[in-house]
Amino acid sequence: GIGLDIVCLAMAVLVSSWLRLTLPFGRYLPDVTQELPLLVEALCIYPLVFLLLSLYDPDRIFAEGDEIFALLAACAFAGLALAGLIYFSIREISRLLLVYFYILHFTLVAGWRFLWFEYRKHKGSIGLRRVVIIGSGNLAGQIIENLLASPPGQLELVGTLIEQEAPVPPITELPC
């Protein structure tokens, strides 16, 4: 998770820097290296924001749309924080370089997460919630029937724990 995000971050910085110098958009830039300051500041911000917004919590994401929305929000927040930090620290970094970086980074991170999501979905380890029913009676029976009748691939009934009535000793036999 976090390792691939950092690799995507480094790739996005290097490729966006190359694109900024190669593509004929924006002002001419001398061959000044802007990768290192951008990489250092991005490495400080992006993993922290992703961690704080729970992108590395495996139990948080239930569907592909949730993953993309959470990733979009985290990238937007981290991107704004990075733009602010760059504005106050190194103003010489090209704004077009930042735009290339934002687009490339989101594309790379969304790409690997999408592939991982698809792999887990085909493997059958995503979207399946394991359920244990604790208790007995009519309500527990109805819940079990509903679980067994639900579409496959959403809920898996792992087991039930039925309370057994233990004989209650008379009050005179209880130790004080």
N, CA and C of each residue as an Amber inpcrd file, in Angstrom:
protein
   528
   0.7930000  -1.1880000   0.0000000   0.0000000   0.0000000   0.0000000
   0.8410000   1.2590000   0.0000000   1.4530000   1.5380000   1.1290000
   2.1930000   2.7930000   1.2460000   3.4570000   2.7720000   0.3850000
   4.0620000   1.6020000   0.2370000   5.2620000   1.4870000  -0.5980000
   4.9670000   1.7900000  -2.0560000   3.8770000   1.2370000  -2.5720000
   3.5080000   1.5140000  -3.9620000   3.0940000   2.9690000  -4.1420000
   2.4630000   3.5480000  -3.1450000   2.1110000   4.9640000  -3.2390000
   3.3590000   5.8410000  -3.3190000   4.3820000   5.4910000  -2.5650000
   5.6260000   6.2660000  -2.6020000   6.3350000   6.0850000  -3.9330000
   6.3250000   4.8580000  -4.4710000   6.9090000   4.6280000  -5.7950000
   6.1620000   5.4390000  -6.8560000   4.8290000   5.4590000  -6.7860000
   4.0280000   6.2540000  -7.7250000   4.3300000   7.7410000  -7.5750000
   4.5510000   8.1770000  -6.3550000   4.8830000   9.5710000  -6.0910000
   6.2160000   9.9340000  -6.7510000   7.2240000   9.1010000  -6.5560000
   8.5360000   9.3650000  -7.1550000   8.4650000   9.3190000  -8.6790000
   7.7360000   8.3480000  -9.2210000   7.5890000   8.2640000 -10.6830000
   6.8770000   9.4970000 -11.2240000   5.8430000   9.9450000 -10.5340000
   5.1000000  11.1200000 -10.9920000   5.9820000  12.3660000 -10.9810000
   6.8320000  12.5150000  -9.9790000   7.7350000  13.6710000  -9.9190000
   8.7240000  13.6260000 -11.0790000   9.3290000  12.4710000 -11.3090000
  10.3370000  12.3730000 -12.3680000   9.7290000  12.5360000 -13.7580000
   8.6100000  11.8890000 -14.0140000   7.9770000  11.9820000 -15.3320000
   7.4150000  13.3800000 -15.5660000   6.8180000  13.9870000 -14.5450000
   6.2810000  15.3400000 -14.7220000   7.3990000  16.3440000 -14.9720000
   8.5380000  16.1600000 -14.3470000   9.6800000  17.0410000 -14.5900000
  10.1730000  16.8810000 -16.0270000  10.2480000  15.6470000 -16.4940000
  10.6610000  15.3990000 -17.8790000   9.6380000  15.9940000 -18.8560000
   8.3420000  15.8250000 -18.5660000   7.3060000  16.3840000 -19.4380000
   7.3740000  17.9110000 -19.4740000   7.6580000  18.5170000 -18.3310000
   7.7210000  19.9750000 -18.2710000   8.8310000  20.5150000 -19.1550000
   9.9460000  19.8110000 -19.2050000  11.0620000  20.2660000 -20.0390000
  10.8970000  19.8690000 -21.5030000  10.0980000  18.8340000 -21.7730000
   9.9820000  18.2980000 -23.1300000   8.8130000  18.8980000 -23.9110000
   7.6430000  18.9840000 -23.2860000   6.4580000  19.4680000 -23.9940000
   6.5590000  20.9740000 -24.2510000   6.0160000  21.4160000 -25.3820000
   6.1640000  22.8350000 -25.7470000   5.1140000  23.7490000 -25.1260000
   4.7740000  23.5490000 -23.8770000   3.8110000  24.4000000 -23.1870000
   4.5230000  25.1860000 -22.1110000   4.0320000  26.3770000 -21.8310000
   4.6030000  27.1900000 -20.7650000   5.8790000  27.8900000 -21.1940000
   6.4170000  28.6670000 -20.2780000   7.6510000  29.4030000 -20.5370000
   8.8240000  28.4460000 -20.6180000   9.8570000  28.9010000 -21.3120000
  11.0830000  28.1170000 -21.3780000  11.7280000  28.0900000 -19.9970000
  12.1560000  26.9230000 -19.6010000  12.8670000  26.7840000 -18.3380000
  14.2820000  26.3120000 -18.6170000  15.2370000  26.9260000 -18.0060000
  16.5880000  26.3670000 -18.1400000  16.6140000  24.9940000 -17.4660000
  17.5950000  24.2460000 -17.7610000  17.6820000  22.8910000 -17.2050000
  17.9870000  22.9350000 -15.7100000  17.0510000  23.4870000 -14.9700000
  17.1730000  23.5850000 -13.5180000  16.4400000  22.3890000 -12.9230000
  17.0740000  21.7550000 -11.9920000  16.4100000  20.5980000 -11.3810000
  15.4170000  21.0820000 -10.3390000  14.1670000  20.7410000 -10.5790000
  13.1100000  21.0700000  -9.6400000  12.5320000  19.8020000  -9.0210000
  13.1110000  18.6530000  -9.3790000  12.5660000  17.3870000  -8.9040000
  12.7980000  17.1710000  -7.4180000  14.0030000  17.4570000  -6.9680000
  14.3440000  17.1370000  -5.5810000  13.4950000  17.9110000  -4.5660000
  13.3520000  19.2350000  -4.6890000  12.4970000  19.9240000  -3.7130000
  11.0410000  19.4420000  -3.7650000  10.5370000  19.2240000  -4.9890000
   9.1630000  18.7370000  -5.1270000   9.0170000  17.3490000  -4.5170000
   9.9840000  16.4780000  -4.7690000   9.9280000  15.1240000  -4.2270000
   9.9790000  15.1240000  -2.7060000  10.8630000  15.9180000  -2.1340000
  10.9950000  15.9510000  -0.6690000   9.7100000  16.4620000  -0.0220000
   9.1630000  17.5500000  -0.5780000   7.9490000  18.1070000   0.0200000
   6.7440000  17.1890000  -0.1970000   6.6760000  16.5480000  -1.3620000
   5.5720000  15.6220000  -1.6240000   5.6740000  14.3860000  -0.7230000
   6.8890000  13.9170000  -0.4790000   7.0800000  12.7620000   0.4060000
   6.7160000  13.0880000   1.8550000   6.7840000  14.3480000   2.2130000
   6.3670000  14.7410000   3.5630000   4.8480000  14.8190000   3.6750000
   4.1920000  15.2580000   2.6250000   2.7630000  15.5560000   2.7100000
   1.8790000  14.3810000   2.3250000   2.1050000  13.7870000   1.1650000
   1.1660000  12.7990000   0.6370000   0.9810000  11.5720000   1.5400000
   2.0370000  10.8940000   1.9890000   1.7900000   9.7420000   2.8730000
   1.0840000  10.1160000   4.1720000   1.3950000  11.2970000   4.6950000
   0.7420000  11.7400000   5.9280000  -0.7560000  11.9670000   5.7060000
  -1.1060000  12.6320000   4.6150000  -2.5190000  12.8800000   4.3200000
  -3.2430000  11.5630000   4.0520000  -2.6240000  10.6650000   3.2890000
  -3.2500000   9.3740000   2.9970000  -3.4620000   8.5800000   4.2800000
  -2.5050000   8.6670000   5.1900000  -2.6300000   7.9580000   6.4620000
  -3.7300000   8.5710000   7.3250000  -3.7810000   9.8910000   7.3980000
  -4.7910000  10.5640000   8.2120000  -6.2040000  10.3790000   7.6610000
  -6.3380000  10.2450000   6.3490000  -7.6510000  10.0450000   5.7460000
  -7.9910000   8.5570000   5.5840000  -7.2540000   7.6960000   6.2500000
  -7.5160000   6.2510000   6.3520000  -7.5020000   5.5250000   5.0120000
  -6.6660000   5.9490000   4.0900000  -6.5800000   5.2290000   2.8220000
  -5.8500000   3.8950000   2.9620000  -5.1440000   3.7080000   4.0760000
  -4.4290000   2.4510000   4.2890000  -5.1760000   1.5000000   5.2160000
  -6.3980000   1.8330000   5.5860000  -7.2230000   0.9770000   6.4370000
  -7.9850000  -0.0070000   5.5500000  -7.6700000  -1.3090000   5.6100000
  -8.3200000  -2.2560000   4.7000000  -9.8090000  -2.4640000   4.9620000
 -10.2810000  -2.1610000   6.1540000 -11.6970000  -2.3580000   6.4670000
 -12.5560000  -1.1480000   6.1110000 -11.9440000  -0.0640000   5.6640000
 -12.6860000   1.1670000   5.4090000 -13.3840000   1.1520000   4.0570000
 -12.7850000   0.5720000   3.0600000 -13.2950000   0.6370000   1.6920000
 -14.1210000  -0.6080000   1.3970000 -15.3690000  -0.3940000   0.9500000
 -16.2550000  -1.5120000   0.6540000 -16.5290000  -1.6650000  -0.8310000
 -16.4070000  -0.6110000  -1.6010000 -16.7180000  -0.6690000  -3.0180000
 -15.7000000   0.1590000  -3.7970000 -15.6260000  -0.1140000  -5.0750000
 -14.6670000   0.5600000  -5.9380000 -14.9230000   2.0670000  -5.9750000
 -16.1800000   2.4700000  -6.0270000 -16.5170000   3.8890000  -6.0480000
 -16.0740000   4.6040000  -4.7870000 -16.1850000   3.9260000  -3.6410000
 -15.7230000   4.5070000  -2.3780000 -14.2160000   4.7370000  -2.4040000
 -13.5060000   3.7890000  -2.9750000 -12.0460000   3.8890000  -3.0630000
 -11.6380000   5.0830000  -3.9160000 -12.2540000   5.2330000  -5.0720000
 -11.8990000   6.3290000  -5.9750000 -12.2490000   7.6830000  -5.3460000
 -13.4200000   7.7710000  -4.7100000 -13.8070000   9.0260000  -4.0780000
 -12.8480000   9.3850000  -2.9390000 -12.4980000   8.4210000  -2.1130000
 -11.5660000   8.6730000  -1.0120000 -10.1910000   9.0720000  -1.5490000
  -9.7620000   8.4210000  -2.6190000  -8.4710000   8.7410000  -3.2170000
  -8.4840000  10.1380000  -3.8330000  -9.5690000  10.4830000  -4.5060000
  -9.6930000  11.8110000  -5.0990000  -9.6600000  12.8940000  -4.0200000
 -10.3760000  12.6700000  -2.9350000 -10.3810000  13.6470000  -1.8390000
  -8.9970000  13.7640000  -1.2040000  -8.3300000  12.6420000  -1.0000000
  -7.0030000  12.6730000  -0.3780000  -5.9830000  13.3510000  -1.2890000
  -6.0370000  13.0570000  -2.5860000  -5.1030000  13.6860000  -3.5230000
  -5.3600000  15.1830000  -3.6340000  -6.6280000  15.5950000  -3.6300000
  -6.9510000  17.0210000  -3.7030000  -6.4550000  17.7440000  -2.4570000
  -6.6960000  17.1600000  -1.2930000  -6.2550000  17.7800000  -0.0410000
  -4.7270000  17.8600000   0.0160000  -4.0560000  16.7490000  -0.3240000
  -2.5920000  16.7300000  -0.3000000  -2.0270000  17.6810000  -1.3570000
  -2.6850000  17.7590000  -2.5140000  -2.2220000  18.6630000  -3.5600000
  -2.3070000  20.1200000  -3.1460000  -3.3920000  20.4830000  -2.4860000
  -3.5200000  21.8540000  -1.9900000  -2.4830000  22.1490000  -0.9090000
  -2.2640000  21.1860000  -0.0410000  -1.2530000  21.3690000   1.0060000
   0.1380000  21.4950000   0.3800000   0.4110000  20.6890000  -0.6390000
   1.7070000  20.7650000  -1.3240000   1.8670000  22.1150000  -2.0230000
   0.8210000  22.5880000  -2.6930000   0.8930000  23.8910000  -3.3650000
   1.1720000  25.0030000  -2.3550000   0.5240000  24.9470000  -1.2040000
   0.7710000  25.9450000  -0.1680000   2.1910000  25.8870000   0.3650000
   2.6820000  24.6760000   0.6090000   4.0450000  24.5270000   1.1120000
   5.0640000  25.0140000   0.0930000   4.8410000  24.6920000  -1.1680000
   5.7610000  25.1400000  -2.2190000   5.7130000  26.6560000  -2.3580000
   4.5280000  27.2320000  -2.2520000   4.4080000  28.6820000  -2.3610000
   5.2210000  29.3860000  -1.2710000   5.2050000  28.8370000  -0.0690000
   5.9130000  29.4840000   1.0270000   7.3800000  29.0780000   1.1200000
   7.8010000  28.0400000   0.4070000   9.1860000  27.6060000   0.5320000
   9.9920000  27.8510000  -0.7440000   9.5390000  27.3500000  -1.8820000
  10.3120000  27.4500000  -3.1210000   9.3790000  27.9360000  -4.2270000
   9.3820000  29.2090000  -4.4750000   8.4650000  29.7690000  -5.4720000
   8.9290000  29.5190000  -6.9000000  10.1560000  29.0870000  -7.1040000
  10.6770000  28.8970000  -8.4520000  10.1460000  27.6440000  -9.1270000
   9.4630000  26.7800000  -8.3960000   8.9280000  25.5550000  -8.9940000
   7.7910000  25.9260000  -9.9280000   7.8470000  25.3820000 -11.1220000
   6.8750000  25.6950000 -12.1630000   5.4740000  25.1990000 -11.7770000
   4.4810000  26.0620000 -11.9940000   3.1000000  25.6620000 -11.7260000
   2.6440000  24.5850000 -12.7020000   3.1370000  24.6560000 -13.9320000
   2.8000000  23.6300000 -14.9130000   3.3760000  22.2780000 -14.4920000
   4.5450000  22.3010000 -13.8940000   5.1230000  21.0720000 -13.3480000
   4.2050000  20.4850000 -12.2800000   3.6440000  21.3270000 -11.4350000
   2.7170000  20.8460000 -10.4110000   1.4570000  20.2540000 -11.0290000
   0.9380000  20.8710000 -12.0720000  -0.2590000  20.3320000 -12.7390000
   0.0530000  18.9650000 -13.3320000   1.1900000  18.8420000 -14.0130000
   1.5910000  17.5310000 -14.5500000   1.7230000  16.5060000 -13.4210000
   2.3310000  16.9370000 -12.3250000   2.5210000  16.0350000 -11.1860000
   1.1890000  15.5620000 -10.6250000   0.2440000  16.4820000 -10.4140000
  -1.0580000  16.1120000  -9.8520000  -1.7610000  15.0880000 -10.7330000
  -1.7790000  15.3420000 -12.0170000  -2.4710000  14.4370000 -12.9470000
  -1.7890000  13.0750000 -12.9920000  -0.4620000  13.0770000 -13.1260000
   0.2670000  11.8040000 -13.1850000   0.1530000  11.0240000 -11.8770000
   0.2870000  11.7090000 -10.7650000   0.2330000  11.0080000  -9.4850000
  -1.1320000  10.3630000  -9.2710000  -2.1950000  11.1180000  -9.5040000
  -3.5270000  10.5460000  -9.3140000  -3.7420000   9.3700000 -10.2600000
  -3.3150000   9.5020000 -11.5040000  -3.4820000   8.4170000 -12.4820000
  -2.7210000   7.1630000 -12.0590000  -1.4970000   7.3250000 -11.6240000
  -0.6970000   6.1670000 -11.2100000  -1.2790000   5.4930000  -9.9630000
  -1.6150000   6.2890000  -8.9650000  -2.1350000   5.7110000  -7.7140000
  -3.5070000   5.0820000  -7.9440000  -4.3670000   5.7620000  -8.6980000
  -5.6840000   5.1900000  -8.9960000  -5.5300000   3.9250000  -9.8340000
  -4.5570000   3.9070000 -10.7400000  -4.3300000   2.7250000 -11.5820000
  -3.9230000   1.5010000 -10.7840000  -2.9360000   1.6570000  -9.9030000
  -2.5050000   0.4690000  -9.1650000  -3.5720000   0.0310000  -8.1690000
  -4.2990000   0.9790000  -7.5900000  -5.3610000   0.5920000  -6.6610000
  -6.5170000  -0.0890000  -7.3850000  -6.8310000   0.3840000  -8.5870000
  -7.8780000  -0.2550000  -9.3830000  -7.4800000  -1.6920000  -9.7370000
  -6.2360000  -1.8870000 -10.1730000  -5.7720000  -3.2420000 -10.5030000
  -5.7910000  -4.1480000  -9.2730000  -5.3840000  -3.6230000  -8.1280000
  -5.3990000  -4.4060000  -6.8840000  -6.8300000  -4.7510000  -6.4750000
  -7.7340000  -3.7910000  -6.6340000  -9.1500000  -4.0170000  -6.3100000
  -9.7230000  -5.1100000  -7.2140000  -9.4350000  -5.0450000  -8.5110000
  -9.9300000  -6.0540000  -9.4480000  -9.3450000  -7.4310000  -9.1390000
  -8.0640000  -7.4690000  -8.8010000  -7.4230000  -8.7380000  -8.4460000
  -8.0950000  -9.3500000  -7.2200000  -8.3290000  -8.5380000  -6.2030000
  -8.9760000  -9.0540000  -4.9900000 -10.4180000  -9.4410000  -5.2420000
 -11.0950000  -8.7210000  -6.1390000 -12.4840000  -9.0430000  -6.4440000
 -12.5660000 -10.3910000  -7.1550000 -11.6770000 -10.6260000  -8.1060000
 -11.6850000 -11.9140000  -8.8140000 -11.1960000 -13.0580000  -7.9280000
 -10.3370000 -12.7180000  -6.9920000  -9.8650000 -13.7210000  -6.0400000
 -10.9520000 -14.0660000  -5.0280000 -11.8990000 -13.1470000  -4.8530000
 -13.0100000 -13.4040000  -3.9370000 -12.7750000 -12.9250000  -2.5280000
 -11.7810000 -12.0610000  -2.3300000 -11.4940000 -11.6330000  -0.9610000
 -11.9390000 -10.2060000  -0.6780000 -12.7690000  -9.6430000  -1.5360000
 -13.2450000  -8.2840000  -1.2750000 -14.7610000  -8.2680000  -1.3330000
 -15.3430000  -7.4380000  -0.5520000 -16.7920000  -7.2980000  -0.5610000
 -17.5070000  -8.3410000   0.2720000 -16.7820000  -9.3140000   0.7730000
 -17.3860000 -10.3790000   1.5610000 -17.2330000 -10.0420000   3.0400000
 -18.3420000  -9.8930000   3.7190000 -18.3340000  -9.5900000   5.1330000
 -18.7150000 -10.8440000   5.9050000 -17.8780000 -11.2230000   6.8480000
 -18.1450000 -12.4050000   7.6600000 -19.0130000 -12.0170000   8.8440000
 -19.9890000 -12.8840000   9.1400000 -20.9760000 -12.5890000  10.1750000
 -21.0660000 -13.7570000  11.1500000 -21.1230000 -13.4360000  12.4360000
 -21.3920000 -14.4130000  13.4830000 -22.6500000 -13.9430000  14.2050000
 -23.6290000 -14.8450000  14.3240000 -24.8750000 -14.5220000  15.0230000
 -24.7180000 -14.9790000  16.4740000 -24.9260000 -14.0490000  17.3850000
 -24.8360000 -14.3600000  18.8040000 -26.2360000 -14.2510000  19.3910000
 -26.7000000 -15.3340000  19.9570000 -28.0240000 -15.3390000  20.5660000
 -28.9000000 -16.4220000  19.9710000 -30.1200000 -16.5080000  20.4910000
 -31.0650000 -17.5080000  20.0100000 -32.4490000 -16.8920000  19.9970000
 -33.3980000 -17.6750000  19.5630000 -34.7700000 -17.1890000  19.5440000
 -35.2380000 -16.8980000  18.1330000 -36.4320000 -16.3310000  18.0480000
 -37.0310000 -16.0600000  16.7440000 -36.2370000 -15.0370000  15.9410000
 -35.7500000 -14.0060000  16.6020000 -35.0120000 -12.9610000  15.8980000
 -33.7260000 -13.5140000  15.2860000 -32.9990000 -14.3280000  16.0380000
 -31.7770000 -14.9300000  15.5140000 -32.1000000 -15.8450000  14.3350000
 -33.1840000 -16.6000000  14.4180000 -33.5930000 -17.4680000  13.3160000
 -33.9440000 -16.6780000  12.0690000 -34.6200000 -15.5480000  12.2320000
 -34.9540000 -14.6980000  11.0860000 -33.7000000 -14.1020000  10.4570000
 -32.7580000 -13.6970000  11.2850000 -31.5130000 -13.1350000  10.7610000
 -30.7500000 -14.1910000   9.9660000 -30.6820000 -15.4080000  10.4880000
 -29.9870000 -16.4920000   9.7870000 -30.6760000 -16.7840000   8.4550000
 -32.0090000 -16.8400000   8.4500000 -32.7330000 -17.0730000   7.1950000
 -32.4710000 -15.9670000   6.1830000 -32.4520000 -14.7200000   6.6210000
 -32.1770000 -13.6050000   5.7220000 -30.7530000 -13.6510000   5.1760000
 -29.8100000 -14.0300000   6.0280000 -28.4290000 -14.1400000   5.5630000
 -28.2770000 -15.2360000   4.5210000 -28.9130000 -16.3730000   4.7650000
 -28.8140000 -17.4720000   3.8100000 -29.5360000 -17.1560000   2.5020000
 -30.5520000 -16.2970000   2.5580000 -31.2990000 -15.9300000   1.3530000
 -30.6740000 -14.7410000   0.6180000 -29.7050000 -14.0480000   1.2290000
 -29.0980000 -12.8780000   0.5780000 -28.2380000 -13.3180000  -0.6020000
 -28.0000000 -12.4050000  -1.5700000 -27.1880000 -12.7560000  -2.7350000
 -25.7830000 -13.1790000  -2.3120000 -25.2180000 -14.1440000  -2.9910000
 -23.8590000 -14.5830000  -2.6320000 -22.8440000 -13.4790000  -2.9260000
 -21.7790000 -13.4780000  -2.1610000 -20.7190000 -12.5120000  -2.3700000
 -20.8190000 -11.2740000  -1.5160000 -21.8360000 -11.1640000  -0.6750000
 -21.9470000  -9.9920000   0.1930000 -21.6910000 -10.3550000   1.6470000
 -22.4370000 -11.3490000   2.1580000 -22.3080000 -11.7490000   3.5490000
 -22.0600000 -13.2500000   3.6280000 -21.1870000 -13.6370000   4.5310000
 -20.9060000 -15.0500000   4.7480000 -21.1770000 -15.3660000   6.2130000
 -22.0770000 -16.3030000   6.4460000 -22.3910000 -16.7180000   7.8030000
 -21.3010000 -17.6740000   8.2680000 -20.5240000 -17.2160000   9.2280000
 -19.4170000 -18.0130000   9.7350000 -19.9040000 -18.9980000  10.7810000
 -20.8390000 -18.5600000  11.6120000 -21.3470000 -19.4520000  12.6470000
 -22.3170000 -18.7440000  13.5650000 -22.7840000 -19.5030000  14.5280000
 -23.7170000 -18.9580000  15.5140000 -23.2490000 -19.3500000  16.9040000
 -23.5030000 -18.4790000  17.8440000 -23.2540000 -18.7690000  19.2540000
 -24.5960000 -18.6620000  19.9580000 -25.0820000 -19.8030000  20.4050000
 -26.3880000 -19.8340000  21.0520000 -26.1760000 -19.9370000  22.5450000
 -26.8330000 -19.0640000  23.2450000 -26.7160000 -19.0380000  24.7000000
 -27.4410000 -20.2440000  25.2830000 -26.7770000 -20.9030000  26.1830000
 -27.3860000 -22.0320000  26.8840000 -27.7240000 -21.5470000  28.2920000
 -28.9260000 -21.8160000  28.6670000 -29.3310000 -21.4240000  30.0170000
 -28.6200000 -22.3300000  31.0220000 -27.7830000 -21.7330000  31.8380000
 -27.1120000 -22.4880000  32.8950000 -28.0350000 -22.5200000  34.1090000
 -28.0740000 -23.6500000  34.7970000 -28.9300000 -23.6910000  35.9840000
 -28.4250000 -22.6830000  37.0190000 -29.3360000 -21.9240000  37.5520000
 -28.9970000 -20.9170000  38.5570000 -29.0490000 -21.5830000  39.9230000
 -27.9360000 -21.5160000  40.6580000 -27.9630000 -22.1320000  41.9850000
 -28.8730000 -21.3250000  42.9130000 -29.4420000 -21.9960000  43.8790000
 -30.2700000 -21.2610000  44.8560000 -29.4210000 -20.2150000  45.5710000
 -30.0810000 -19.1960000  46.0590000 -29.3830000 -18.0700000  46.7040000
 -28.5930000 -18.5370000  47.9190000 -29.0490000 -19.5460000  48.5850000
 -28.3550000 -20.0130000  49.7910000 -27.0220000 -20.6520000  49.4420000
 -26.8440000 -21.1110000  48.2140000 -25.6060000 -21.7800000  47.8330000
 -24.5470000 -20.8370000  47.2680000 -24.9040000 -19.5540000  47.0300000
 -23.9550000 -18.6220000  46.4840000 -22.9510000 -18.1960000  47.5550000
 -21.6650000 -18.2010000  47.2240000 -20.6770000 -17.7390000  48.2050000
 -20.7490000 -16.2170000  48.3510000 -20.4500000 -15.7400000  49.5300000
 -20.4790000 -14.2930000  49.7830000 -19.1200000 -13.7170000  49.7930000
